[in-house]
Amino acid sequence: MESIRKIPRAEWGSQPIQPTAGSYWLKCNQTIKVILILLAVVVVFAIVGRNTHPRSAWMLWVPLSAFIASCISLMIVGSFALGPYRAERRLGYTTWPSRSETSTPKDRENRR
């Protein structure tokens, strides 16, 4: 099996596949952070809404709808990233490395 070369972020602009899979990777990371924050907000609003008034469904629906919209946007960005990801891999490099490609041999040894 051929070795896949990991391209540093400073060199993304000079690669043949544009936009790079790494740019989608950054967008996915931002979206995941937003999803986690919104999940915490949904839980807080559910607890506060239940304790303040039994019919305060809007307190749950507003952050829940934002949470669902963020999840949908993550799926859309991920589906757009699949094409550049596969194309980069075919050319022998990646801007979206897997966990095993980013870790050092010592880290891999410790996981066993």
Backbone as XML, in Angstrom:
<?xml version="1.0"?>
<chain id="A" units="angstrom">
  <residue number="1" name="MET">
    <atom name="N" x="0.842" y="-1.188" z="0.000"/>
    <atom name="CA" x="0.000" y="0.000" z="0.000"/>
    <atom name="C" x="0.881" y="1.243" z="0.000"/>
  </residue>
  <residue number="2" name="GLU">
    <atom name="N" x="0.505" y="2.194" z="-0.827"/>
    <atom name="CA" x="1.287" y="3.418" z="-0.919"/>
    <atom name="C" x="1.083" y="4.282" z="0.316"/>
  </residue>
  <residue number="3" name="SER">
    <atom name="N" x="2.106" y="5.033" z="0.616"/>
    <atom name="CA" x="2.022" y="5.952" z="1.741"/>
    <atom name="C" x="1.362" y="7.249" z="1.287"/>
  </residue>
  <residue number="4" name="ILE">
    <atom name="N" x="0.455" y="7.727" z="2.098"/>
    <atom name="CA" x="-0.232" y="8.988" z="1.806"/>
    <atom name="C" x="0.526" y="10.115" z="2.509"/>
  </residue>
  <residue number="5" name="ARG">
    <atom name="N" x="0.883" y="11.121" z="1.746"/>
    <atom name="CA" x="1.650" y="12.246" z="2.286"/>
    <atom name="C" x="0.685" y="13.289" z="2.863"/>
  </residue>
  <residue number="6" name="LYS">
    <atom name="N" x="0.937" y="13.727" z="4.092"/>
    <atom name="CA" x="0.120" y="14.760" z="4.743"/>
    <atom name="C" x="0.679" y="16.134" z="4.366"/>
  </residue>
  <residue number="7" name="ILE">
    <atom name="N" x="-0.171" y="16.975" z="3.810"/>
    <atom name="CA" x="0.230" y="18.302" z="3.360"/>
    <atom name="C" x="-0.043" y="19.317" z="4.468"/>
  </residue>
  <residue number="8" name="PRO">
    <atom name="N" x="0.962" y="20.116" z="4.870"/>
    <atom name="CA" x="0.719" y="21.152" z="5.876"/>
    <atom name="C" x="-0.208" y="22.246" z="5.334"/>
  </residue>
  <residue number="9" name="ARG">
    <atom name="N" x="-0.868" y="22.929" z="6.231"/>
    <atom name="CA" x="-1.871" y="23.932" z="5.858"/>
    <atom name="C" x="-1.280" y="25.061" z="5.012"/>
  </residue>
  <residue number="10" name="ALA">
    <atom name="N" x="-0.036" y="25.412" z="5.229"/>
    <atom name="CA" x="0.594" y="26.497" z="4.461"/>
    <atom name="C" x="0.707" y="26.152" z="2.972"/>
  </residue>
  <residue number="11" name="GLU">
    <atom name="N" x="0.689" y="24.872" z="2.626"/>
    <atom name="CA" x="0.847" y="24.446" z="1.229"/>
    <atom name="C" x="-0.468" y="24.081" z="0.552"/>
  </residue>
  <residue number="12" name="TRP">
    <atom name="N" x="-1.593" y="24.263" z="1.196"/>
    <atom name="CA" x="-2.872" y="23.871" z="0.619"/>
    <atom name="C" x="-3.180" y="24.606" z="-0.676"/>
  </residue>
  <residue number="13" name="GLY">
    <atom name="N" x="-2.796" y="25.868" z="-0.766"/>
    <atom name="CA" x="-3.113" y="26.666" z="-1.953"/>
    <atom name="C" x="-2.419" y="26.193" z="-3.212"/>
  </residue>
  <residue number="14" name="SER">
    <atom name="N" x="-1.308" y="25.492" z="-3.088"/>
    <atom name="CA" x="-0.553" y="25.052" z="-4.264"/>
    <atom name="C" x="-0.912" y="23.643" z="-4.719"/>
  </residue>
  <residue number="15" name="GLN">
    <atom name="N" x="-1.871" y="23.017" z="-4.105"/>
    <atom name="CA" x="-2.245" y="21.646" z="-4.458"/>
    <atom name="C" x="-3.206" y="21.640" z="-5.650"/>
  </residue>
  <residue number="16" name="PRO">
    <atom name="N" x="-3.217" y="20.544" z="-6.433"/>
    <atom name="CA" x="-4.062" y="20.507" z="-7.634"/>
    <atom name="C" x="-5.562" y="20.423" z="-7.346"/>
  </residue>
  <residue number="17" name="ILE">
    <atom name="N" x="-5.969" y="19.881" z="-6.224"/>
    <atom name="CA" x="-7.395" y="19.765" z="-5.891"/>
    <atom name="C" x="-7.791" y="20.998" z="-5.076"/>
  </residue>
  <residue number="18" name="GLN">
    <atom name="N" x="-8.690" y="21.814" z="-5.631"/>
    <atom name="CA" x="-9.156" y="23.018" z="-4.949"/>
    <atom name="C" x="-10.673" y="23.062" z="-5.010"/>
  </residue>
  <residue number="19" name="PRO">
    <atom name="N" x="-11.396" y="23.385" z="-3.965"/>
    <atom name="CA" x="-10.921" y="23.589" z="-2.602"/>
    <atom name="C" x="-10.458" y="22.266" z="-1.997"/>
  </residue>
  <residue number="20" name="THR">
    <atom name="N" x="-9.538" y="22.350" z="-1.099"/>
    <atom name="CA" x="-8.961" y="21.157" z="-0.508"/>
    <atom name="C" x="-9.934" y="20.518" z="0.478"/>
  </residue>
  <residue number="21" name="ALA">
    <atom name="N" x="-9.732" y="19.230" z="0.716"/>
    <atom name="CA" x="-10.543" y="18.537" z="1.716"/>
    <atom name="C" x="-10.276" y="19.127" z="3.093"/>
  </residue>
  <residue number="22" name="GLY">
    <atom name="N" x="-9.068" y="19.636" z="3.311"/>
    <atom name="CA" x="-8.728" y="20.246" z="4.595"/>
    <atom name="C" x="-9.560" y="21.475" z="4.898"/>
  </residue>
  <residue number="23" name="SER">
    <atom name="N" x="-9.929" y="22.240" z="3.859"/>
    <atom name="CA" x="-10.779" y="23.410" z="4.102"/>
    <atom name="C" x="-12.163" y="22.973" z="4.574"/>
  </residue>
  <residue number="24" name="TYR">
    <atom name="N" x="-12.655" y="21.864" z="4.011"/>
    <atom name="CA" x="-13.921" y="21.318" z="4.495"/>
    <atom name="C" x="-13.765" y="20.765" z="5.905"/>
  </residue>
  <residue number="25" name="TRP">
    <atom name="N" x="-12.592" y="20.198" z="6.186"/>
    <atom name="CA" x="-12.294" y="19.676" z="7.521"/>
    <atom name="C" x="-12.397" y="20.787" z="8.560"/>
  </residue>
  <residue number="26" name="LEU">
    <atom name="N" x="-11.855" y="21.971" z="8.235"/>
    <atom name="CA" x="-11.935" y="23.108" z="9.152"/>
    <atom name="C" x="-13.385" y="23.544" z="9.362"/>
  </residue>
  <residue number="27" name="LYS">
    <atom name="N" x="-14.168" y="23.560" z="8.274"/>
    <atom name="CA" x="-15.584" y="23.926" z="8.391"/>
    <atom name="C" x="-16.335" y="22.909" z="9.252"/>
  </residue>
  <residue number="28" name="CYS">
    <atom name="N" x="-16.021" y="21.638" z="9.080"/>
    <atom name="CA" x="-16.671" y="20.596" z="9.895"/>
    <atom name="C" x="-16.312" y="20.755" z="11.365"/>
  </residue>
  <residue number="29" name="ASN">
    <atom name="N" x="-15.056" y="21.080" z="11.654"/>
    <atom name="CA" x="-14.650" y="21.285" z="13.047"/>
    <atom name="C" x="-15.407" y="22.443" z="13.682"/>
  </residue>
  <residue number="30" name="GLN">
    <atom name="N" x="-15.574" y="23.538" z="12.942"/>
    <atom name="CA" x="-16.330" y="24.678" z="13.462"/>
    <atom name="C" x="-17.779" y="24.289" z="13.708"/>
  </residue>
  <residue number="31" name="THR">
    <atom name="N" x="-18.358" y="23.543" z="12.774"/>
    <atom name="CA" x="-19.758" y="23.145" z="12.915"/>
    <atom name="C" x="-19.944" y="22.199" z="14.096"/>
  </residue>
  <residue number="32" name="ILE">
    <atom name="N" x="-18.996" y="21.309" z="14.322"/>
    <atom name="CA" x="-19.089" y="20.387" z="15.464"/>
    <atom name="C" x="-19.054" y="21.164" z="16.776"/>
  </residue>
  <residue number="33" name="LYS">
    <atom name="N" x="-18.223" y="22.197" z="16.856"/>
    <atom name="CA" x="-18.180" y="23.026" z="18.064"/>
    <atom name="C" x="-19.521" y="23.715" z="18.291"/>
  </residue>
  <residue number="34" name="VAL">
    <atom name="N" x="-20.120" y="24.232" z="17.218"/>
    <atom name="CA" x="-21.431" y="24.880" z="17.326"/>
    <atom name="C" x="-22.484" y="23.868" z="17.778"/>
  </residue>
  <residue number="35" name="ILE">
    <atom name="N" x="-22.438" y="22.661" z="17.244"/>
    <atom name="CA" x="-23.401" y="21.625" z="17.620"/>
    <atom name="C" x="-23.290" y="21.294" z="19.105"/>
  </residue>
  <residue number="36" name="LEU">
    <atom name="N" x="-22.073" y="21.159" z="19.591"/>
    <atom name="CA" x="-21.895" y="20.850" z="21.012"/>
    <atom name="C" x="-22.398" y="21.974" z="21.914"/>
  </residue>
  <residue number="37" name="ILE">
    <atom name="N" x="-22.147" y="23.214" z="21.520"/>
    <atom name="CA" x="-22.638" y="24.359" z="22.296"/>
    <atom name="C" x="-24.168" y="24.380" z="22.274"/>
  </residue>
  <residue number="38" name="LEU">
    <atom name="N" x="-24.752" y="24.162" z="21.092"/>
    <atom name="CA" x="-26.210" y="24.165" z="20.995"/>
    <atom name="C" x="-26.841" y="23.017" z="21.776"/>
  </residue>
  <residue number="39" name="LEU">
    <atom name="N" x="-26.169" y="21.888" z="21.821"/>
    <atom name="CA" x="-26.683" y="20.776" z="22.617"/>
    <atom name="C" x="-26.727" y="21.145" z="24.093"/>
  </residue>
  <residue number="40" name="ALA">
    <atom name="N" x="-25.687" y="21.812" z="24.561"/>
    <atom name="CA" x="-25.682" y="22.273" z="25.959"/>
    <atom name="C" x="-26.797" y="23.291" z="26.194"/>
  </residue>
  <residue number="41" name="VAL">
    <atom name="N" x="-27.017" y="24.191" z="25.233"/>
    <atom name="CA" x="-28.074" y="25.195" z="25.364"/>
    <atom name="C" x="-29.440" y="24.525" z="25.391"/>
  </residue>
  <residue number="42" name="VAL">
    <atom name="N" x="-29.649" y="23.499" z="24.550"/>
    <atom name="CA" x="-30.925" y="22.775" z="24.541"/>
    <atom name="C" x="-31.191" y="22.149" z="25.902"/>
  </residue>
  <residue number="43" name="VAL">
    <atom name="N" x="-30.162" y="21.529" z="26.488"/>
    <atom name="CA" x="-30.333" y="20.901" z="27.798"/>
    <atom name="C" x="-30.660" y="21.944" z="28.861"/>
  </residue>
  <residue number="44" name="VAL">
    <atom name="N" x="-29.938" y="23.057" z="28.866"/>
    <atom name="CA" x="-30.190" y="24.117" z="29.853"/>
    <atom name="C" x="-31.597" y="24.685" z="29.683"/>
  </residue>
  <residue number="45" name="PHE">
    <atom name="N" x="-31.992" y="24.956" z="28.435"/>
    <atom name="CA" x="-33.322" y="25.512" z="28.202"/>
    <atom name="C" x="-34.407" y="24.503" z="28.567"/>
  </residue>
  <residue number="46" name="ALA">
    <atom name="N" x="-34.161" y="23.223" z="28.366"/>
    <atom name="CA" x="-35.155" y="22.210" z="28.752"/>
    <atom name="C" x="-35.328" y="22.179" z="30.258"/>
  </residue>
  <residue number="47" name="ILE">
    <atom name="N" x="-34.218" y="22.269" z="30.991"/>
    <atom name="CA" x="-34.296" y="22.259" z="32.454"/>
    <atom name="C" x="-34.950" y="23.534" z="32.973"/>
  </residue>
  <residue number="48" name="VAL">
    <atom name="N" x="-34.524" y="24.668" z="32.446"/>
    <atom name="CA" x="-35.088" y="25.948" z="32.891"/>
    <atom name="C" x="-36.558" y="26.048" z="32.499"/>
  </residue>
  <residue number="49" name="GLY">
    <atom name="N" x="-36.889" y="25.635" z="31.286"/>
    <atom name="CA" x="-38.275" y="25.709" z="30.824"/>
    <atom name="C" x="-39.199" y="24.832" z="31.629"/>
  </residue>
  <residue number="50" name="ARG">
    <atom name="N" x="-38.744" y="23.677" z="31.995"/>
    <atom name="CA" x="-39.586" y="22.767" z="32.773"/>
    <atom name="C" x="-39.808" y="23.298" z="34.185"/>
  </residue>
  <residue number="51" name="ASN">
    <atom name="N" x="-38.794" y="23.919" z="34.761"/>
    <atom name="CA" x="-38.906" y="24.419" z="36.126"/>
    <atom name="C" x="-39.656" y="25.744" z="36.224"/>
  </residue>
  <residue number="52" name="THR">
    <atom name="N" x="-39.676" y="26.524" z="35.147"/>
    <atom name="CA" x="-40.342" y="27.821" z="35.220"/>
    <atom name="C" x="-41.805" y="27.759" z="34.809"/>
  </residue>
  <residue number="53" name="HIS">
    <atom name="N" x="-42.096" y="27.005" z="33.754"/>
    <atom name="CA" x="-43.466" y="26.943" z="33.272"/>
    <atom name="C" x="-43.633" y="25.664" z="32.473"/>
  </residue>
  <residue number="54" name="PRO">
    <atom name="N" x="-44.670" y="24.885" z="32.726"/>
    <atom name="CA" x="-44.823" y="23.604" z="32.029"/>
    <atom name="C" x="-45.129" y="23.725" z="30.538"/>
  </residue>
  <residue number="55" name="ARG">
    <atom name="N" x="-45.590" y="24.884" z="30.081"/>
    <atom name="CA" x="-45.942" y="25.052" z="28.669"/>
    <atom name="C" x="-44.943" y="25.929" z="27.914"/>
  </residue>
  <residue number="56" name="SER">
    <atom name="N" x="-43.751" y="25.996" z="28.340"/>
    <atom name="CA" x="-42.763" y="26.842" z="27.672"/>
    <atom name="C" x="-42.002" y="26.054" z="26.609"/>
  </residue>
  <residue number="57" name="ALA">
    <atom name="N" x="-42.747" y="25.501" z="25.656"/>
    <atom name="CA" x="-42.141" y="24.677" z="24.598"/>
    <atom name="C" x="-41.230" y="25.492" z="23.693"/>
  </residue>
  <residue number="58" name="TRP">
    <atom name="N" x="-41.520" y="26.779" z="23.530"/>
    <atom name="CA" x="-40.676" y="27.607" z="22.656"/>
    <atom name="C" x="-39.243" y="27.671" z="23.166"/>
  </residue>
  <residue number="59" name="MET">
    <atom name="N" x="-39.049" y="27.572" z="24.494"/>
    <atom name="CA" x="-37.688" y="27.611" z="25.043"/>
    <atom name="C" x="-36.886" y="26.403" z="24.582"/>
  </residue>
  <residue number="60" name="LEU">
    <atom name="N" x="-37.563" y="25.326" z="24.282"/>
    <atom name="CA" x="-36.881" y="24.141" z="23.803"/>
    <atom name="C" x="-36.782" y="24.131" z="22.280"/>
  </residue>
  <residue number="61" name="TRP">
    <atom name="N" x="-37.815" y="24.601" z="21.590"/>
    <atom name="CA" x="-37.840" y="24.516" z="20.134"/>
    <atom name="C" x="-36.860" y="25.455" z="19.461"/>
  </residue>
  <residue number="62" name="VAL">
    <atom name="N" x="-36.631" y="26.615" z="20.012"/>
    <atom name="CA" x="-35.701" y="27.563" z="19.373"/>
    <atom name="C" x="-34.281" y="26.994" z="19.319"/>
  </residue>
  <residue number="63" name="PRO">
    <atom name="N" x="-33.670" y="26.599" z="20.439"/>
    <atom name="CA" x="-32.321" y="26.038" z="20.327"/>
    <atom name="C" x="-32.305" y="24.656" z="19.669"/>
  </residue>
  <residue number="64" name="LEU">
    <atom name="N" x="-33.401" y="23.900" z="19.816"/>
    <atom name="CA" x="-33.445" y="22.584" z="19.192"/>
    <atom name="C" x="-33.467" y="22.697" z="17.667"/>
  </residue>
  <residue number="65" name="SER">
    <atom name="N" x="-34.187" y="23.676" z="17.148"/>
    <atom name="CA" x="-34.211" y="23.860" z="15.694"/>
    <atom name="C" x="-32.843" y="24.325" z="15.184"/>
  </residue>
  <residue number="66" name="ALA">
    <atom name="N" x="-32.155" y="25.165" z="15.946"/>
    <atom name="CA" x="-30.793" y="25.570" z="15.560"/>
    <atom name="C" x="-29.844" y="24.376" z="15.611"/>
  </residue>
  <residue number="67" name="PHE">
    <atom name="N" x="-30.014" y="23.504" z="16.590"/>
    <atom name="CA" x="-29.212" y="22.286" z="16.705"/>
    <atom name="C" x="-29.434" y="21.381" z="15.493"/>
  </residue>
  <residue number="68" name="ILE">
    <atom name="N" x="-30.682" y="21.181" z="15.112"/>
    <atom name="CA" x="-31.003" y="20.322" z="13.968"/>
    <atom name="C" x="-30.457" y="20.931" z="12.679"/>
  </residue>
  <residue number="69" name="ALA">
    <atom name="N" x="-30.586" y="22.241" z="12.524"/>
    <atom name="CA" x="-30.054" y="22.908" z="11.333"/>
    <atom name="C" x="-28.532" y="22.762" z="11.255"/>
  </residue>
  <residue number="70" name="SER">
    <atom name="N" x="-27.854" y="22.848" z="12.378"/>
    <atom name="CA" x="-26.402" y="22.675" z="12.392"/>
    <atom name="C" x="-26.008" y="21.249" z="12.029"/>
  </residue>
  <residue number="71" name="CYS">
    <atom name="N" x="-26.762" y="20.280" z="12.513"/>
    <atom name="CA" x="-26.484" y="18.881" z="12.158"/>
    <atom name="C" x="-26.665" y="18.655" z="10.660"/>
  </residue>
  <residue number="72" name="ILE">
    <atom name="N" x="-27.700" y="19.239" z="10.098"/>
    <atom name="CA" x="-27.935" y="19.115" z="8.661"/>
    <atom name="C" x="-26.810" y="19.779" z="7.876"/>
  </residue>
  <residue number="73" name="SER">
    <atom name="N" x="-26.364" y="20.950" z="8.324"/>
    <atom name="CA" x="-25.269" y="21.627" z="7.613"/>
    <atom name="C" x="-23.977" y="20.819" z="7.700"/>
  </residue>
  <residue number="74" name="LEU">
    <atom name="N" x="-23.747" y="20.136" z="8.820"/>
    <atom name="CA" x="-22.566" y="19.279" z="8.940"/>
    <atom name="C" x="-22.630" y="18.132" z="7.934"/>
  </residue>
  <residue number="75" name="MET">
    <atom name="N" x="-23.799" y="17.541" z="7.770"/>
    <atom name="CA" x="-23.943" y="16.459" z="6.793"/>
    <atom name="C" x="-23.718" y="16.970" z="5.370"/>
  </residue>
  <residue number="76" name="ILE">
    <atom name="N" x="-24.186" y="18.168" z="5.069"/>
    <atom name="CA" x="-24.013" y="18.736" z="3.732"/>
    <atom name="C" x="-22.536" y="19.036" z="3.462"/>
  </residue>
  <residue number="77" name="VAL">
    <atom name="N" x="-21.873" y="19.675" z="4.419"/>
    <atom name="CA" x="-20.448" y="19.979" z="4.246"/>
    <atom name="C" x="-19.643" y="18.697" z="4.115"/>
  </residue>
  <residue number="78" name="GLY">
    <atom name="N" x="-19.986" y="17.698" z="4.920"/>
    <atom name="CA" x="-19.290" y="16.416" z="4.838"/>
    <atom name="C" x="-19.475" y="15.736" z="3.492"/>
  </residue>
  <residue number="79" name="SER">
    <atom name="N" x="-20.661" y="15.850" z="2.916"/>
    <atom name="CA" x="-20.887" y="15.232" z="1.607"/>
    <atom name="C" x="-20.131" y="15.973" z="0.508"/>
  </residue>
  <residue number="80" name="PHE">
    <atom name="N" x="-20.008" y="17.299" z="0.622"/>
    <atom name="CA" x="-19.204" y="18.051" z="-0.346"/>
    <atom name="C" x="-17.723" y="17.724" z="-0.206"/>
  </residue>
  <residue number="81" name="ALA">
    <atom name="N" x="-17.280" y="17.397" z="0.997"/>
    <atom name="CA" x="-15.861" y="17.113" z="1.245"/>
    <atom name="C" x="-15.438" y="15.765" z="0.696"/>
  </residue>
  <residue number="82" name="LEU">
    <atom name="N" x="-16.373" y="14.873" z="0.472"/>
    <atom name="CA" x="-16.032" y="13.524" z="0.047"/>
    <atom name="C" x="-15.310" y="13.499" z="-1.303"/>
  </residue>
  <residue number="83" name="GLY">
    <atom name="N" x="-15.737" y="14.312" z="-2.244"/>
    <atom name="CA" x="-15.096" y="14.347" z="-3.571"/>
    <atom name="C" x="-13.628" y="14.761" z="-3.508"/>
  </residue>
  <residue number="84" name="PRO">
    <atom name="N" x="-13.322" y="15.935" z="-2.919"/>
    <atom name="CA" x="-11.911" y="16.330" z="-2.809"/>
    <atom name="C" x="-11.083" y="15.362" z="-1.968"/>
  </residue>
  <residue number="85" name="TYR">
    <atom name="N" x="-11.685" y="14.785" z="-0.935"/>
    <atom name="CA" x="-10.962" y="13.838" z="-0.085"/>
    <atom name="C" x="-10.500" y="12.636" z="-0.898"/>
  </residue>
  <residue number="86" name="ARG">
    <atom name="N" x="-11.406" y="12.058" z="-1.657"/>
    <atom name="CA" x="-11.055" y="10.897" z="-2.478"/>
    <atom name="C" x="-10.079" y="11.260" z="-3.585"/>
  </residue>
  <residue number="87" name="ALA">
    <atom name="N" x="-10.253" y="12.429" z="-4.206"/>
    <atom name="CA" x="-9.349" y="12.852" z="-5.275"/>
    <atom name="C" x="-7.932" y="13.060" z="-4.749"/>
  </residue>
  <residue number="88" name="GLU">
    <atom name="N" x="-7.822" y="13.661" z="-3.565"/>
    <atom name="CA" x="-6.499" y="13.844" z="-2.958"/>
    <atom name="C" x="-5.847" y="12.503" z="-2.678"/>
  </residue>
  <residue number="89" name="ARG">
    <atom name="N" x="-6.605" y="11.566" z="-2.145"/>
    <atom name="CA" x="-6.064" y="10.241" z="-1.830"/>
    <atom name="C" x="-5.571" y="9.530" z="-3.097"/>
  </residue>
  <residue number="90" name="ARG">
    <atom name="N" x="-6.310" y="9.681" z="-4.188"/>
    <atom name="CA" x="-5.872" y="9.060" z="-5.444"/>
    <atom name="C" x="-4.546" y="9.634" z="-5.928"/>
  </residue>
  <residue number="91" name="LEU">
    <atom name="N" x="-4.303" y="10.915" z="-5.647"/>
    <atom name="CA" x="-3.051" y="11.557" z="-6.054"/>
    <atom name="C" x="-1.917" y="11.319" z="-5.061"/>
  </residue>
  <residue number="92" name="GLY">
    <atom name="N" x="-2.192" y="10.656" z="-3.940"/>
    <atom name="CA" x="-1.147" y="10.284" z="-2.998"/>
    <atom name="C" x="-0.867" y="11.275" z="-1.888"/>
  </residue>
  <residue number="93" name="TYR">
    <atom name="N" x="-1.763" y="12.213" z="-1.661"/>
    <atom name="CA" x="-1.595" y="13.150" z="-0.553"/>
    <atom name="C" x="-2.941" y="13.407" z="0.095"/>
  </residue>
  <residue number="94" name="THR">
    <atom name="N" x="-2.908" y="14.071" z="1.243"/>
    <atom name="CA" x="-4.151" y="14.429" z="1.919"/>
    <atom name="C" x="-3.985" y="15.715" z="2.712"/>
  </residue>
  <residue number="95" name="THR">
    <atom name="N" x="-5.053" y="16.472" z="2.781"/>
    <atom name="CA" x="-5.106" y="17.637" z="3.665"/>
    <atom name="C" x="-6.062" y="17.367" z="4.823"/>
  </residue>
  <residue number="96" name="TRP">
    <atom name="N" x="-6.684" y="16.187" z="4.812"/>
    <atom name="CA" x="-7.589" y="15.753" z="5.876"/>
    <atom name="C" x="-7.092" y="14.390" z="6.353"/>
  </residue>
  <residue number="97" name="PRO">
    <atom name="N" x="-6.042" y="14.364" z="7.182"/>
    <atom name="CA" x="-5.442" y="13.089" z="7.574"/>
    <atom name="C" x="-6.301" y="12.324" z="8.574"/>
  </residue>
  <residue number="98" name="SER">
    <atom name="N" x="-6.173" y="11.011" z="8.527"/>
    <atom name="CA" x="-6.860" y="10.181" z="9.505"/>
    <atom name="C" x="-6.075" y="10.207" z="10.813"/>
  </residue>
  <residue number="99" name="ARG">
    <atom name="N" x="-6.650" y="9.621" z="11.828"/>
    <atom name="CA" x="-6.005" y="9.636" z="13.142"/>
    <atom name="C" x="-4.649" y="8.937" z="13.102"/>
  </residue>
  <residue number="100" name="SER">
    <atom name="N" x="-4.566" y="7.827" z="12.398"/>
    <atom name="CA" x="-3.304" y="7.089" z="12.345"/>
    <atom name="C" x="-2.233" y="7.855" z="11.570"/>
  </residue>
  <residue number="101" name="GLU">
    <atom name="N" x="-2.637" y="8.716" z="10.653"/>
    <atom name="CA" x="-1.668" y="9.504" z="9.877"/>
    <atom name="C" x="-1.153" y="10.712" z="10.641"/>
  </residue>
  <residue number="102" name="THR">
    <atom name="N" x="-1.879" y="11.156" z="11.641"/>
    <atom name="CA" x="-1.437" y="12.323" z="12.400"/>
    <atom name="C" x="-0.641" y="11.953" z="13.637"/>
  </residue>
  <residue number="103" name="SER">
    <atom name="N" x="-0.778" y="10.718" z="14.089"/>
    <atom name="CA" x="-0.083" y="10.321" z="15.306"/>
    <atom name="C" x="1.345" y="9.872" z="14.990"/>
  </residue>
  <residue number="104" name="THR">
    <atom name="N" x="2.173" y="9.893" z="15.999"/>
    <atom name="CA" x="3.553" y="9.446" z="15.865"/>
    <atom name="C" x="3.615" y="7.943" z="16.101"/>
  </residue>
  <residue number="105" name="PRO">
    <atom name="N" x="4.699" y="7.287" z="15.699"/>
    <atom name="CA" x="4.806" y="5.836" z="15.970"/>
    <atom name="C" x="4.712" y="5.509" z="17.460"/>
  </residue>
  <residue number="106" name="LYS">
    <atom name="N" x="5.207" y="6.400" z="18.318"/>
    <atom name="CA" x="5.130" y="6.164" z="19.761"/>
    <atom name="C" x="3.667" y="6.173" z="20.232"/>
  </residue>
  <residue number="107" name="ASP">
    <atom name="N" x="2.853" y="7.099" z="19.699"/>
    <atom name="CA" x="1.429" y="7.140" z="20.050"/>
    <atom name="C" x="0.731" y="5.854" z="19.625"/>
  </residue>
  <residue number="108" name="ARG">
    <atom name="N" x="1.058" y="5.360" z="18.417"/>
    <atom name="CA" x="0.443" y="4.129" z="17.928"/>
    <atom name="C" x="0.831" y="2.941" z="18.799"/>
  </residue>
  <residue number="109" name="GLU">
    <atom name="N" x="2.062" y="2.934" z="19.285"/>
    <atom name="CA" x="2.535" y="1.874" z="20.173"/>
    <atom name="C" x="1.750" y="1.881" z="21.475"/>
  </residue>
  <residue number="110" name="ASN">
    <atom name="N" x="1.477" y="3.080" z="22.029"/>
    <atom name="CA" x="0.751" y="3.201" z="23.294"/>
    <atom name="C" x="-0.715" y="2.781" z="23.179"/>
  </residue>
  <residue number="111" name="ARG">
    <atom name="N" x="-1.298" y="2.868" z="21.999"/>
    <atom name="CA" x="-2.705" y="2.503" z="21.792"/>
    <atom name="C" x="-2.905" y="0.996" z="21.777"/>
  </residue>
  <residue number="112" name="ARG">
    <atom name="N" x="-1.860" y="0.239" z="21.538"/>
    <atom name="CA" x="-1.995" y="-1.232" z="21.445"/>
    <atom name="C" x="-2.151" y="-1.860" z="22.766"/>
  </residue>
</chain>
